[in-house]
Amino acid sequence: MLKQFSFKKFGADLFKALNTGISYFLPVIIGGGFLFAIAIGTGTVTDHGIVASNEFFRIVLTIGTSGFAMMVPVLCGYIAYAIAGKPALAPGLILGFVVNNPIGDAKYQTGFIGAMIVGIIVGYFTKWMKTWKLPSPVMTVMPLMIMPTVTALVIGSFYAYVLAYPLVQLTELLKAILNGMNAYGAGALGIAIGIMAAIDMGGPASKAATGFTLALMDVGSFAPNGAFRLCCAVPPLGLALATFIAARLFSEEERKMGISAFFLSMAGITEGAIPFAVKDFKHVMPSICIGTAVAGALGMMHNITNIVAFGGLAALPAVTDGKLWYVVDMFIGAFIVAGLMIFFRIREQTKQKQEGAKS
């Protein structure tokens, strides 16, 4: 008897698979991105772009760009792995490489968007193959040989002949929409990106924003990634500034947390805000959401472009347009967070004093 299909469970499984893929590929792109940023940060600007200054940094640049080349196969492979386990990993990695490179006479290339779609299809196709009832000798070699081979061939052919063209058209449509966006549209997108960066401080919503902005990078739009990466630094930076500016309003433990949050903000690690949220959620959450929303809107309107998948001041060498605005917008958002937190703390302490006086 077939199990009743649940759209809710299917959606939850898909979201989990996408988050798994992003979790595995983020260290690849962050490691490569840091090395890439170091190499171009020490390079010189020529008519042909930024050129590494010597052989050592050219090697560093090669290692960094290799991380960029690996990110799409890793994303595709681990989305498939999250759905169907080890047998889906190899075909996912193979087809992740395929979607990231031109294929067929038309040279279709779908990159990040293709990796997400194909990773899901590979996962569910492999999961279906795992239900096959075959003779024992055949079942022994299914995970090692038959599943990867058949999946790569079938889904690879399906991608090349059926999926590639509409996915290319989808990327072109996204590009056209973003290129035609006015300042108000850009600001609204920046607000959404900022809130997603802050709302769960590095959790699923933030990972969804990561996937969205990287998909846009893949179609040549780098401003959403620039806005998102500066927003990632705003919550911990703003909370740290609050403890520095108005230390008397915070406990000794919170002041120590502020120092840690400051250093985490330098690399755009939003999780630095979590200890504050655990202690004072009702004040921290609105503060960081408002601050990052403003920072995101400003970042989009200033068309800041960041070409790597990490943020904070550590990513400054990889900000190709709007370096000054990147820093300014980040600190505007952070000072808004700090100002709101200080306001809430003063109001809370005033309220406690008034209640104490009444009693």
N, C-alpha and C positions, 0 to 999 in steps of 0.2 A: 504493500500500500504506500503510495507516494505521500511524503510529508507535505503538509499545507504550506504553500509559499507565503512568506511574510516580507512585504516590501520594507517594513521597518528594520527587520533583521538584515535583509540584503543591503540596505543603505548603511547600516552600522558596520557591517563587514567590509563594505567598500571603503568607508571612511578610515577604518582601522588599517586596511591594506595600504591606502595612500599614505597615511601617517607613518607606517612601518617603512615604506620605501623612502620617504623623506628623511626619517631618522637615520637610516643607513647611509644615504648619500650625502647628508650634510657634512659629516667629518671629511669626506673625500673632497668636496668642493671648498670647504673652509681651509683645510690643509693646503690644497692647491692654490686657493685664493690668497692666503697669507704670503706664500712664496712668490706668487705672481706680483702681489703688491710691493713686496720688498724689491723685486727685480726692476719693476718699472719706476719705483720711487727713487732708485739710485741711477736711473737712466737719463738720457738726454733726448730732447725733443728735436725731431728732424721733419722734413717734408713727408717722410714715409711713416710717421708715427713716433712712438717712444722706442728708443734703441737702448738695450742694456749696455752699461759702461765698459764691461770687460768680459773675458771668457767665463769667469766664475759666475757672474750674474746672468750670463746667457744660459749657462747650465741650470741655474736656479729657475730662470724663466721657462726653460723646457720642462723641468719637473712640475712647475706650477700649471702650465698649460696641459700637461698630461692629466692632472687632476680634473681639469675642465672636461677633457675628452672622456674620462671615466664616469663622470657623474650621471649621464643619461643611461648607459648600460646598467649601472648599479641601481638607479631608481627603478628601472623596468624589472630587473631581476628580483629585487626584494619586494616589489609589489606582488609579483607572481608567487614568490616564496611565502608571503604572508597568507595567501589564499590556499595554496596547495602543498606547501612544504618543499623539501629538498628536490624532488623530481622536477619542480617548476623553475628552479633557480637557473640551471644551465640554459634552457631555451629562452628564459627571460633576459639573461645577460647577452646572449647571442643576438636576439631580436632588438634589444636596446641599442646595440652597436649598429644594427641595420637601419633603424629609424633615424639615427643621428648622422647617417651618411647617404649621399644620393643613390637612388636605386632605379633600375629600369631605364629605358630610352629617354623618358621624360625627366630623369634625375630628380625624382621626388625626395624631399627630405623634411621630416616633420618634427624632429627633435624632442623637446620636453613634452609637448602635448601628445605626440605619437607614443612616447614611452609610457605615459600614464594609461592610455587607452589599450595599447598592446599588452602591457603588463597585466592588466585586469583580464583580458581575453586569454592570455597564456595561462594565468592562474586557474580560471574556471574550466578551460579545456583540459588541463592536466588533472584537475580535480575530478572531472568526468571520466577521464581515462583510468583513474584509480579505482573506479567502480567496475571495470571490466572483469568478467570471470573467464579466465584462460587456463590452459593446462599448467601444472606446477612448474615445469622447466621454463616455460615462457614467463610466468609471473616472477621468477627469480631475477631475470634480466630486465624486467619492465622499468624499474626506476633508473637503472644505470644506462641502458642503451635505447630501449624502444620509446619510452616517454619523451626524452629529450629530442631524439631524432624526429619522431613523428610530429611532435608539437612544433619544433622549429620549422619543419617543412610545410606543414599545413597552415599554421598561423602566419608564417613568413610569406607564403604565396597569397594568402587572403589579404594580408596587409598590402603587398605590392600591387595586386590587381583590383582590390575593392576599396580599402581604407585610405590609401595614401592620397589619392586625389581630393576627396572631400576634406581631409585633414589639412592639406595644403591650402585649400580655399578658406577653411576656418581661420587659419593663421593670417591669411591675407585680409580677411574681414576684421579681425582683431586689430591688425596694424592700421587699417583705414580708419576704424573708430577712434583709436588713440591719437592718430595724427590729426584728426579733425576735431579733437576735443578743445573747447575754449577754456578760459581761466576758471569759470565757475564749475564746469565739469571736472576739471583737474583738481580743484579744491575739494569738491565733494568726494572724489575718489581718494584723495589724500586723507580726508577725515575717516573714511571707512578703513583705510589701511592702518591709520594710527590707532583706531579703537581695537582692531584685530591684533595689533602688536601688543597692546596693553591688557586686554580683557582677561586673558588667562596666563599672562606672564611666561611665555615660552611653551604653552600647552598646545592642544589641538587647533585652536583658532589661529594661533601664531604660525603653526606649521602650515595651515591652509593658506595663510597670507604668503608664506614663503613659496609654496607651490605656485600660487597665482602670479606673484611678481617674477619668479624665475621663468614661468611660461611666457610672460610678456617680454622678458629679456630675450627669449629665444626667437621672438618675432621682431626684434630690433628696437623694443621700447624699454629704455633703461631707467627712465624717471621714476616709475612706481617702485623699483628696487631701491633707488636712491632715497626716496621718501621713507620706505619701510625700514631700511637699515639705520637711518638716523633716529627713527622712532623707537627702535629696539633699545637704544641707549637711554632714552628719555626717562622712563620710570626709575631705574636705579640711580641715575645721575640726579634727578630731581629730589628723590628722597635723601640721598647723601647730602645735597646742598642744604636741605632743610635742617639736618642735624648739625651742619657746620655753622649756618647762619643763626639759628636759634637753639643753641645747644641746651639751654636751661629748660626748654620745653620737652626734652627727650631724656629718657633714662640712660644710665651708663651703658647698659646692654644695647640700646638702640643707637647710641653714638658709635659703638664698635661696629654694629651692623652697617652704619653709614659709611664707615671707612671701607669695608668689604664691598659694599654696593658701588662705591665710587670706582674702585679698580675693575670691577666686573663691567661697569658701564663703558669703560675704555674699549672693550672688545665687543660691545653691543650685546651683552648677555643679560637679557631682561629678567632672568630668574633671580638676579640680585635684589629684586623688589619683593620676592616671596616672603622672606622673614617679617618684613613690615606688614604685609597683608595679613599674615597669620595673626599678628598681634592686634591689628587695628583695621580690619577689613572695611568697615563702613566709611572710614575717612580716606584710606589709601586708594580704594578702587575708583571713586569719582575723581580724585586728584590726578591719578595717572592717566585715566581715560581722557579727561579734558586736556591735559598737557600734551599727550601724544596726538590727539585729534588736531589741535592747533599746529603742532610741529609737522604732522603729515600734510595738512592743507598747504602750509607754507612751502614745504619741500616740493610738492607737486607744482605749485604755481611758479616756483623759482627754477623748475625743470632741472633739478639736481640729478646727475647720473652717476650711479655706482655700478661698476662692472664685476664686482665680486659678491659672494653670498655671505658676507658678514658685515657688521656695522661698528658703531662707535668711532672714536678718533683713530683707532688702529687701522680703519679702512680708508683713511684720508688719502693715501697715495693712489688708491684705485678710484677715487672720485674724479672723473674726467671733466665734468662741467659743474661749476658752482661750488668749488671748494669752500670759499668764504661763507656762502649761504648755508652749506652743509653744517658748518660749525655754529653759525649764528642761529639757524632755525632749531638746532638741537638744544642749544642753551636757552632759547626763548621758551621752548616746551618744558625744559627742566626747571626753569625759574617759575613757570606757572604751577608746576607740580609742587615745588617748594613753597610758593606763596600760599597755595590752597591748604597744604598740610599745616603750615604755621598758623593760618587763620583758624582752621578746625581745632588745633591744639589750644590756642588762646581762648576760643569760645568754650571749649570743653572745660578748661581750668576755671574760667569765669563762672560758668554754670555750677561747677562743684563748690566754689567759694560761696556763691549765693545760697545754695542749698544748705551748706554748712552754717551760714549765718542765720538762716531761718530756723534751723533745728537748735 
